Amino acid sequence: MNKNKPNRHFHSVTKREKFNEKSTKKLYFYRKVSSWVIIMVITSLAFLISELKPVKTLAISPLIIAVILGAIFANTAKNSTNLLKKTSVIAISTKQILRLGIIFYGFRITVYEIALVGVGGVSMAFLIVFTTFFIGYFVGRMIGLDKKSCILISAGSSICGAAAVLATESVVKGGSARVGVAVCTVVVFGTMMMFVYPLLFKAGVFDINASQMGFYMGGTLHEVAHAVAAGCAVGGEGEELSVIIKMLRVLMLVPFLMMMGVAKNFMIAGDSANKGVKGSIPYFAIWFLVAVGVGSLFTGDFRALVLPYLNFADTILLSVAMVALGLGIRKDILKSAGKKPFILAFILLCWLVGFGYVATLVLS
């Protein structure tokens, strides 16, 4: 037998493996492109609908329309929604793109405007975050929810929605099922109030001005994207204050996680040592402040020239994120979760609406 004779079978297997690997990569690439096309088509449709005369008259933001379209798509095109999840497009949209949109939003706000919020704004953020969390934890235990679910749902309601749930999960290790339910509760109730607040304000239900309304919404809405969308619907000073107060709550995530690292052994008996807190620090909030500082340097004609382009890019980024948030609102998750998580989330919503309004009157 000739030892130098090539092994044809070996070479054919190698070629087949290379072909299969190449085909898999090509298929994944096409699926990822298709997923981004779906997201961008829904986002573009949200923009087109927002420009229709009846919608524009009501000043309905494309961000609000985007989350509705996302929810409709998730519940009517389940196969396509699963494709979006498998290609990580939803995860990218609700994390990196949302955070980039928030950072870009910082260019709209100046240091002078933050200074106007002052001690009252910081006090509002602190009180909302920590009172809501502890009330949620103890009420959740009273109605029979397990400790980790109480912590995750309360963190999402008190700080910044899904981002806070995921950050808190890195500390308490609640598992994907609890995280999914917690995210669903804050997205559902936050999205509901994103619509309700501007409508009630325009109907004259709240005896406060636009500036105070922004203060109120930023202090009580769940997601940053919800505060942005609701602020856009109110307009004026309310638009900016809504995001400023909300970002102060986001920044409270840092001391909150530090507190959880110490307190979780008392709140969750027998839990393992804390890991991953450093990776949960919301650095995008710090970059938001950097953008505010840079934007504060823009003055006069230069600001008037540059800001519209930055605002347009920012609206696109946030609309993409809102579509992705809407895709997380599905009937099957709501049915399998049971009533207790939603009862707790609703109780916390009532607390936020009531206590937040009183705090707004006192601190704004």
N, C-alpha and C positions, 0 to 999 in steps of 0.2 A: 504493500500500500504506500502510495506517495504521500509523505507527511506534509509536503509543501502544497498539496492540492487544496484549494480553497473550499471551505465548508459552505456549500450553496444554501443549505437550510438555515444556517446561522445568519447569513447575509440577508436572506428573504425575510426572516423574523425581525431583524433589525430595521429593515426598510419599512415593514408593516407597522412596527411600533412608532417609527418616526412619522409615518403617514397618519396614524391614528392620533398621535400627539398634536400634529399640525392641524388636523381636522377639528380636534377638540378646541384648540386655541382659536381657530377661525370661527367656530360656532359660538363660543363664548363672546368673542368680539362683536359678532353680528347681533347677539342678544343684548349686549350692553348698549350698542348703538341704538337698537330698537327701543330699549327702555328709556334712554335719554330723549328720543324722538317723542315718545308718549308723554313724558313729563313736560317737554317744551310745547307740545301741541295744546295740552290742557292749560298751561300757563298763558299761551298766546290767546286761547279762547277766553280766558278770564279777562285779559286786557281788552279784547274786542267787545265783550259784553259790558264792561265798565264804561265803554265809550258810547253805548246806546243811550239815546236821549232820556228815556224814563229812568234808567239806572243812574245816569250822570246827574240828573236833577235831584235824586235822593242822596247823592254824594257817597254811593256805595263803593268802597275801595276794591281794587282788583285782588287784594289780599284776601278779603272776605269771600269774594266769588271763587277764588282759587281753592279754598278749603272745602266749599260746597261741592265743586266739581270733582275734587279728589275723593270725597266721601261717596258721591254718586258712582264714580268709576270703580271704586273698591268693592261696592256691593252689587254691581251689574256685570263687571268684567273680571271675575275672580282669577281666571287663568293668567290674564295679562298682569294682574296685581301680583300674583305669585312669581311671575317672571321678573317683575321689578324688584322684588325682595331678594331673589336668588342672585341677581347681578349687583346687589349692594347699592343700587341707585337711591333707594329710599333712605338708607342709613347715611349716605353722603349728603343728601339734600337736607335732612333734619339735623345734621351735625355741622359738617364743614361749611356748607353753603349758607345755612342759617346763621352760623357764627360770623362768616364773612359779611353777610348782610347787616348784621348788628354792628360790626366794626365800621362798615361804610356809613351806617346811620349816624355814627359819632361825628362825621364831618358836618352834619346839619346843625349841631349843637355847639354852643360856645361856653367857655369857662364862666363867663358872666352869667349865663342862664342857669348854670348849675349853682353858682353862688346865690342866686335868687331863691333856690330851694332851701339852702341853709340847714340849720339844726333841725328844723321841722321835718324836712325830707328824710334826713338820716334817722331821726326818731321814729318816723312813720315806718320806714323799712325794717328797723330793728323790732319794733313792737309787733308788726304784722307777722314777721317770720317766726319769732320765738313763741308768741302766744298761740298762734294758729297751730304750730307743730305740737306743742304740749297738750293743747285741748284735743287735737286729733288723736294723739296717742292714747290718752286716758279714756276718751269717749269710745274709741275703737275697741279697747279692751272691755269696756262695759257692755257693748253690744255683741261681744263674742268673737271678734276677729283675732287672729294670731298676731303676735307682737311684731313680726317682721312686716306683715301687710300693713299694720297700723303705722309703722315708721315710714314705709315707702309712700303710702297714700298721703300721709300728713306732710312729708317733705315736698312732694309734688305740688300740693295745694298751697303751701306756705311760701315756697321760694320761687322756683321757676319751671314748674311743670315737668315735662319728660326729662329734661336735662338734669334736674335735681333728683328725680327718681333714679336715673342711671348713675349719677355721682354717689348717691347714698347707698345704692346696691353694692358699690365697690367696698363699702365699709361693713354692711350688715349681711351680705351674701344671702339675699332672700330667694334667689332662683328666678329663672326666666318666666315662669307662670305668674308669680306675684308681681314681677316687674311689668309684664304685659297688661295685667288688670289695672295696676296703679297708673300706668301711662294712659290707658283707655279712659279712666275716670277723670283725670285732669284735662285730657284733650276734649272730652265730651262737655264737661261743665264749663271749661274755659272758653270753648268755641261758642257755647250757648250765650254766655255773658258778653262775649265779643260783639254779638248782635244786639243783645238786650240793652246794654249800657248806652250806646249812642241813640237808640230809639227812645228810651226813657228820657234822656237828656233833651233831645229835640222836642219831645212832647211836653216838656216843662215839669216833669215829675220831681226832679231834683232841684232844690232851691239853692243852686250854686252856679257860678260862672264857668266858662270854658276852661280857664286855668285850673280852678279847683276840681273840675271834672277829670282833667288829665291826671292830677294829683291822686284822685280817688281811684281811677282805673289802673294806673301804674302800681298802686299799692295793693290792689285786690285781684287783678287778673292773673291767671295761672302761667301761661306761656309768654315769653318775650314777644313772640310773633303776634299773640293775641293783643298785647298792649300796643304794639305798633299799628295793627289793623284798626283797632277801636280808636286810637288816637287820630289816625288819618280820617276816620269818619266824623269825629268831632271837629277837627281842624283847629286852626289858630294856635294859641299857647297850649291848649290841651294836648295837641299832637306831640309837642316836644316834652312837656312835663310828664306825660304818660310813660315815655321811654326812659326819661331820666330817673324817675322814682322806681320804675321796674328794674333798671340796671343797678340801682342801689340795693334792691332786694337780691339780685344775682350776686353782687359782691358779698352779701351776707352768707353766701354758700361756703365761703372760706372758714369763718369762725364756726359755722354750723357743723361742718365736717370735722373740725378739730374737737368740737364738743362731743360729737358722736363717737369719735375715737376713744374718748375717755369714758363716756357714759354708757356705751353699748353693753359693757359687761354687767351693768346694773339693770339695763332695760331688756337684755336678752341673756338669760342665765345660761352659763356654760358655753358661750360663744367663743370662737377662736380669737387669737390676737389680731389687732387691726393691721390691715395691709392696704396699700394702694391709695392712701389719702392724698399723697403728693400728686399723683396722676389725675386726681379729681378736681384739683384747683382750677377754677374757670379762668384760664389765662386770656380767653377772648374778651372777658370783661375789662381786663387791664389794657388790651389793645384798643378797646372801645374808648377808654380814657385817653390813650395816645392820639387817636383820631380826633377826639374833641379838642385836644391841645393843638394839633396841627390845623384843624379847621378854624380855630380861634385866631390863627395868624392870617387867615384869608380876610381881606378887607376890601371894601369899596367895589370897584368895577371888576376886579379879579374874582372876587367871591360870586358876584352876579353872573360872571361868565362860566365859571367852573362848576358851581353848585348844581345847576340843572342836570348836567351830564352825570354827576355823581349820584344825584337823587334817582335818576332814571335807572342806572345800573343797580342801585340799591333796591329799588322796587322790583326789578326782575329777580334778583337773588332771593328776596323775601317771599315773592309769589311762588317761586319754585319750592321753597321750604314749606309754604302753606299747602301746596298741592300734596306734598309728601305727608304732612300732618293729617290731612283729610283722608289719605289712603289708609291711615291707621284706625279710622272709625268704621269698624265692621260689626255686623249683626251677630256673627257667631261668637266673637269675643264677649260681647255684651251678655249673651244668653248663658254662656258657660261660667261666667264670673259669680253668679248668684247676686243676691240683693245687698248683702252687708257692706261690701266695698263701696257701693253707690250710695247707700244710706249714710255712711261716714263722709263720703265726698260731698254729699248734699248738705249735711250738717255744717261742714267746714265752709261751704259756699255761703250759707246763711250767716255764719259768723263773719266772714270776710265782708259781705255786703253791709251788714249792720254795724259792726265795729269799725270797719273801714270808713264808713260815712261819718261816724262820730269823730274819728281820729282826723279826718280831712277837715271838718269844721274847726277843730281845736288847733291843729298843727299847720295848716296851709296858710 
